[in-house]
Amino acid sequence: MRVLNATREHILATRVRMADRLWTRGRGLIGMPPLQPGEALVIRPCKGIHTWFMSYPIDVLYVDEEDRVLDLDEAVPPWRLGRIRWRSAYAIELPAGTIWRTGTRPGDQLAWEI
């Protein structure tokens, strides 16, 4: 599964893992090695994230039901609690630097390819 920024015509990730159950959403990336370029974790549903017990920074996209980027956080350091995005349907966690590299901004339309 791939996720694309259709607005900017950039590939965000080519290897996407889903966290859509209570256990996988709660665990997220805790205890996992750092995401590599092209990897992503989608947490659904998700209104906010934390990086407790993590040892590396991540980029985070907050996305609505229409797959439009609502907000983003770049290079969230370990041991942080992000603020709640009430309108978010899901979050995409990416390697730090992905947002900058792809120019992703709020309002961008995402597309999914299987």
Buried (B, 14 or more C-beta within 10 A) or exposed (E): EBBBBBBEEBEBBBEBBBBEEEEBBEBBBEEEEEBEEBBBBBBBEBBBBBBEEBEBBBBBBBBBEEBBBBBBBBBBEEEBEBEEBEEBBBBBBBBBBBBEEBEBEEEBBBEEEE
